Amino acid sequence: MRSVCLFCLFLLVIHSEALNQADFKEPLAINQQIPQKQVFPFPLASSPAPVKTSPSPMSTTPAPVKTNHAPLPTTPTQVNTSPSPVSTSPAPTTPKAPVTDEFLGPSECLDKKRTRSSCDLVFCPPWERCIEGKCSCKPPYLCPVENTRPVCGRDHRNYRSYCQAMAVSCRTKKPTMSHFGENCHASLDKFLSSIDQDSGLVSMFLPNSDGGSDEVLVCQKLWDMAAANVACREQGKSLGAASVNSVPFDSLINKPDRCVSVRCQGYETSLSECVIYDKVMSRYGRVAAVSCYEAQRKPKECGSDFQCANSKCVSVDQTCDGVNDCGDRSDEMCCKSCRNGAFRCKTGVCLHGEAVNDGQIDCLDGEDEAEKHKKKTQTSFRSSADPEKILQQLGHSEFVSPRNETKSTRDHLESLLYCGVPNATTVDDEEEHRRSPRVRRVVGGVPAKPTQIQWQVALVENKRIDCGGAYIGGCWVITAAHCVRPNPSAFKVKFSIWKKFHIQTTSDIVPIEDIRIHPNYNPATYENDIALIQLQKRPFTEECFVKNPAISAVCIPWTPQLFQPNHTCSISGWGRTADGRSARVLLWANVSLIADCQRFYKDRFKPGMMCAGDLEGSVDSCQGDSGGPLVCEDELGVSYLWGIVSWGDKCGMPGFPGVYTQVAHYFEWIRLHTGWTAVTRFNS
């Protein structure tokens, strides 16, 4: 079978005469598998034609569908001023009288009631895993214990890491952690916090090295609604705090003269899980107090205030400021822009200013840790309420930082799978190896270097290369369903191929063990145009080929929100060029992600499909590129397999962008077959 797909790279500027041949995109070959459910189509056709089940142009099946990778924030909903100690009962899904707000995001996003567990927009903590767009609790044994501190539980048990203790909390919905340490005997004091009923004063009892505990107050500095939510939740108030207060220390009688600052994310189950800074004298300052939400007085609606996903009401002015006022972070998930110096990720999530360049990735694309923001870290992103002296204590504090433990655990988990970064050891003579393809703009395709695109593979059938694919790690390759059929012995996979008809010193040819076509692939419409190829293992090993510095895996995205429309990505393959002939050397080019592809292909555009290219027609994928990778790079230089060349009309003609299988749409299916360890570095 042969594939007739994308990568028709038009050189508009250089080869103007090529425009006369622009309509050479023929239908992709489809003589391969079994019909299946709906997903993505692809074969290119010379003009919009009705759908056919045999090698021919794209299909024509109804039902326009939107791609789900558009930017999040756009139009606000509402919220008023400061929350009062009113409780929350189930409130209407949408505020009754929505008010516009310049920061709060679009109603389409707000209606989904996204929270800190919505891992299509944010990362799950290490003790949780992203499954079908939601963070789910892991069993404690899946937490790594390398380079971690032991934790004493409130149940007097010793946990080998903070992650293990939190995994138990996640499952029981109750505080588990007391403090960091190994001696957890029942006779020794454990962490305790309290809130004075009259004044709202917050006190904590911190276990010390003598087996007793020290009573301290909480300093006003750094005290915010996120920390107040945790303090109230620990006292059994499920909706957290209604308001953040403070009292002058000199108005107190018989209280400890030292306080600690705490920094919470807002969704912890106890203040013991927050970062606790060194003790300081509190006698000349103010200390933290709080008014908790009373559950028995739940309002039926929030009026002009913002209604959190958990039904709590907060002022609209408290949304999109980087502080988790709701307690479930729903006030920070759908933002057009951020207020009070908070940092906005491209997915529409607002982060606290301290998250920028703190060594831990919070934005899905890593933008908060990008080099370009480092100079701003000490100025505009820092809140004036967070003195540098206090912030610098993290690292040599008398208390172990849960945040540092979380970062260490995440770093370890992410190191288990190495993907998305080409190996620096190459055989290319030229320097400038795989500098981000976004660095220079190309018109049409340009030849790649011999070992530049290290995840690109060629699919060989009867000594012919009609399709490409992408290596995703382990013994797995992804390609288009229309490129294969359930006959593994008929195909082979070539790695590190540069010239189409010649192997090079780094090339390797690997036989195929199994071909798994998506069960709902429809050859008539190219829906679900995706297939997994399992490579044969070498005798007496768990590996499928000898380690090769010219072969690297590309990462698999777990969410369609990772890259937004207009992001520049790259395509590669040996497909037809502007003169209509098949490329002899691997070509690559830049393309932009395009939103609302139904406007071009109407009802032929189905869920699981996406568009990319150049609307002027100067860059596209064409016949012979089918199954090949569309790769997007994040802000930290990690590359993801964002699309698979599938189908399109009129290769390289204006108004006919290439259509690709959207890989993130199939994350769960890919994970099911390949396993967690071969899927993604993040949210696993």
Disulfide bonds with the S-S distance in Angstrom:
Cys8-Cys622 2.36
Cys8-Cys651 2.17
Cys109-Cys334 1.87
Cys119-Cys130 2.12
Cys124-Cys135 2.10
Cys137-Cys170 1.94
Cys143-Cys163 2.04
Cys152-Cys184 2.07
Cys219-Cys259 2.04
Cys232-Cys292 2.02
Cys264-Cys274 2.07
Cys302-Cys313 1.83
Cys308-Cys326 1.98
Cys320-Cys335 2.13
Cys338-Cys350 1.92
Cys345-Cys363 1.99
Cys419-Cys555 1.90
Cys467-Cys483 2.06
Cys475-Cys544 1.63
Cys569-Cys632 1.97
Cys597-Cys611 1.49
Cys622-Cys651 1.30
